[in-house]
Amino acid sequence: MSTRPQRGRAIQKSNPLRTFYIIIGVVAIIGIAALATIALRSGQSTASPSALLNRPPLNAPTGRTADGYYYKGQLNAPVTLAEYSDFECPFCGAFATGLELMIDRDYVETGKLLYVFHDFPLQQHPNAVPAAEAARCAGDQNAFWPMHDLLFATQDQWANNRQPQSQFVSYAQQLKLDSGTFTQCLTSGKHTAEIAKAQQEGGQIQIPGTPTFVIDGKQYNADQIRRVIDAALKK
Amino acid sequence: MIERSLYPRMAAAVLALLGLLDAGYLSLERLLGDTGGLVCPIGGGCVTVQSSTYATLLGVPVAFIGVTGYAALLVLALLSLSNDRIAGVRISTLLLALASVGVLFSLYLSYLQVGVIGALCYWCVVSALLELGIWGRALLDRRLVRAERGGSA
C-alpha cells in the first residue's frame, strides 16, 4: 500500500484541513438548499382529489376514437394530445387531480384540444390493468371519464388493495351505473385484450413511463404540454 | 496531531455527507409523497420501492434509518480528523464497524429491490454505492492506523 509522499506526511493542522472544511461546508450548503427547494416545490403542488371530484360535469363531447381510445373534446379540434397513462401511477394521479383540470378548462372545453386517453399499465403496478378495465367497463355505460376521474381521485385507497374489484364495483354504483353489467364486464375480462393492445402500441413508440404526452408524434412530460399546446395553436 | 494521511477520513466524511443528502431526499419523498419527479418509469423506481411494504423496518421508514446512519458516519469521520479516539475507543474501529453495518444493510436492501420488489430505485442504488465507498475508506484508514502501530511498536 502506498500513499503519496505529500499526503503521507504530517498534515499541517491549519491549511489542508481548513480547505477541506470549506469544501465540505459548501457541499452541505448546496445540498441543503437543493432539498429545501424540493420540499417547497412539492408544497406548491396543486393536485387535489376533491377539486377533481367536485368540479361541474365536463362541458365537452366525449366518445371513442376509431381505434378504440376514449377521448374528450371536439373531434375537429386543431390540436390532438394523447396521454399514455397508468391508473395506479402516482404521477398520473397527480396530473389528473391537478394540471389536467386546467387543460380541460382552458383547451378541451373551449374546443381547442382533442384529448385522447391511451392505457399504458406498467408491470410494477398490479392494479393498473384491473383499473383500466374498470374505466373501460364504465365506458360501456358512457361513463369512462367520470370513472377515470373517480379512479384517480381515490388512487391511494385502492392502489395497495390486493382485490380492488369490489371497490371498483362500489365506484360504479356511486356513478349510478348498472352494477350487474359492470361486474360481469370486470370479471369476464371483456376489455383485457384491448388494454394489452394499447400497452403494446405504447411500447412500439417507446413510451418511457407514465404519464407521457404525445402531440404531433413527439413525446413530452406534464411540465411541457401547456407550452407545446400553445405553440401548436399558434401555427 | 495525527501523523498520517487523513485522506481516507476526509473522503469518508464527504461520502457520508452525500449519503446524508441522498437519504434526506428519500425521506422527503417519503414524507411528502411525490416530489420533483414527473413520471413513473417503466420497471419502477423510488415510488414503487418506497411505497412497498419493505420500505419500513419495525415501523421505521428505511429512509429515516439512512439519515441516522449517515449522520453518525459523518460525525465520526469529522471527529476523526482531529482525534484518534473517543471515550478511549479508536475512531477508526468505530468507523469501520458502523460502515460494515451500513454495507450489510445496503446489501439486504439491494437484494429486496432486485429479488423481491422487482423495481430499482436510483437514489437507493446511489446510497448503496456510497456505503460501499465509505466502507472502503474506513478499511483503508484502519490499515493505515495498524501500519502506524506496527511501525512504532
Interface residues (C-beta under 8 A of the other chain):
Chain A: M1 T3 R7 G8 A10 I11 K13 P16 L17 F20 I23 I24 V27 A28 G31 I32 A34 L35 I38 A39 R41 S42 G43 S45 D86 C89 P90 F91 C92 A94 L122 Q123 Q124 H125 A159 N160 I207 P208 G209 T210 P211 T212 N221 A222 D223
Chain B: M1 I2 E3 R4 S5 L6 Y7 M10 A13 V14 L17 L18 L20 L21 G24 Y25 L28 L32 G33 D34 T35 G36 G37 L38 V39 C40 P41 I42 G43 G44 V47 T48 S51 L81 S82 G118 A119 L140 R143 L144 A147
